[in-house]
Amino acid sequence: MSVKEHYYEFRNALTKGDTQKAEEEFEKAFNEAFIMYQHKLTNNEKFDLKNDEELFAVVTLFDNMIGMWREGMFEEAIPFAESMVDLVDSSKIKEMFKGFSLGMQSGIDLDTFMREYVDLSKIDEEYPQFLCNFKEKIKELIK
């Protein structure tokens, strides 16, 4: 199965309340996505978000970063977010990773960040898989 297929299986299992299957499928998607991440880092390449496999690798890695933030794993999540800025080929997704990194660096808990800084009323037409629209308040975090 591909990263995208594992990710869809993960989302379907979550919808059905099957947390064990969801965890298994996410782990499979993450493992494949992380291999891609390591390859991109090693070879100084960027994720091609027009390629479904690479797009869903970034989606999976983003979800994992959010999970790290939720668990308070700032030391792992912040450098990851910053590395992703250099590994994606979209200015919009670069800005998203920068925004989330700023939130973590500011020590804001995830729920507060989502409520106060992310514009959840907008679904991005180009990248509906991501939370890439911020409220004006995000500018307060840029120092």
C-alpha positions in Angstrom: 0.0 0.0 0.0 1.0 3.6 -0.6 1.3 6.4 1.9 -1.9 7.8 0.5 -3.8 4.5 0.9 -2.5 4.0 4.4 -3.5 7.5 5.3 -7.1 7.0 3.9 -7.3 3.7 5.8 -6.3 5.6 8.9 -9.0 8.3 8.4 -11.6 5.7 7.6 -10.7 3.7 10.8 -10.9 6.9 12.8 -14.4 7.6 11.4 -15.5 4.2 12.4 -14.0 4.5 15.9 -11.5 1.7 15.3 -8.6 3.3 17.1 -6.4 0.2 17.0 -6.6 0.0 13.2 -6.3 3.8 12.9 -3.0 3.7 14.9 -1.7 0.8 12.8 -2.5 2.5 9.5 -1.1 5.8 10.7 2.1 4.1 11.7 2.4 2.5 8.3 1.8 5.8 6.5 4.2 7.6 8.9 7.0 5.1 8.4 6.8 5.4 4.6 6.5 9.2 4.8 9.5 9.4 7.1 11.6 7.4 4.7 10.7 9.9 2.0 11.5 12.7 4.5 15.0 11.3 5.2 15.6 10.8 1.5 14.6 14.4 0.7 16.9 15.7 3.6 19.8 13.6 2.5 19.6 14.5 -1.1 18.6 18.2 -0.6 15.4 17.7 -2.5 11.9 19.1 -2.1 8.5 17.3 -1.8 6.6 17.7 -5.0 3.1 18.5 -3.8 1.7 17.8 -7.2 2.6 14.2 -6.7 -0.1 12.4 -4.6 2.3 10.2 -2.8 4.5 13.0 -1.8 1.6 15.2 -0.9 0.2 12.6 1.4 3.6 12.0 2.9 3.6 15.7 3.8 0.0 15.4 5.2 1.1 12.5 7.3 4.2 14.3 8.5 2.1 17.4 9.3 -0.3 15.3 11.3 2.5 13.7 13.2 4.0 17.2 14.0 0.6 18.2 15.4 0.6 15.1 17.5 4.0 16.0 18.9 2.8 19.5 19.7 -0.3 18.1 21.5 2.0 15.8 23.5 4.3 18.8 24.4 7.2 17.4 22.4 8.4 20.9 21.3 12.1 19.9 21.1 11.2 17.5 18.3 8.3 19.3 16.7 9.9 22.7 16.2 13.0 21.6 14.3 10.8 19.3 12.2 8.5 22.2 11.3 11.5 24.3 10.4 13.1 21.6 8.3 9.8 21.2 6.4 9.9 24.8 5.3 12.9 23.9 3.2 11.5 20.6 2.0 8.2 21.7 0.4 7.8 23.3 -3.0 4.8 25.5 -2.2 5.1 29.0 -0.6 1.7 28.5 1.0 2.8 25.3 2.8 6.1 26.8 3.7 4.2 29.7 5.4 2.0 27.2 7.2 5.0 25.3 8.7 6.5 28.7 9.7 3.3 29.7 11.4 3.0 26.4 13.3 6.7 26.7 14.3 6.1 30.2 15.6 3.2 28.9 17.7 5.2 26.2 19.2 8.2 28.5 19.8 5.8 30.9 21.7 4.8 28.0 24.0 1.1 28.3 23.1 -0.8 25.1 23.6 -2.2 23.6 20.4 -5.9 24.2 21.2 -5.3 27.9 21.9 -3.2 28.3 18.7 -5.9 26.7 16.6 -8.6 28.8 18.1 -6.8 32.1 18.1 -4.4 32.0 15.1 -5.7 29.5 12.5 -8.6 30.5 10.4 -10.6 27.3 10.6 -13.5 28.9 8.6 -11.5 28.7 5.4 -10.7 25.6 3.5 -7.9 26.2 1.1 -8.8 25.4 -2.5 -5.4 24.3 -3.5 -4.5 22.3 -0.3 -7.7 21.4 1.5 -5.6 18.7 3.4 -3.8 21.4 5.4 -4.6 24.1 7.9 -2.8 26.8 6.0 -5.0 29.9 6.5 -4.1 32.1 9.4 -5.9 35.0 11.1 -4.2 38.4 11.2 -3.3 37.7 14.8 -0.5 35.4 13.6 1.6 38.6 12.9 1.9 39.0 16.7 4.1 35.9 16.8 6.6 37.3 14.3 9.3 39.0 16.3 
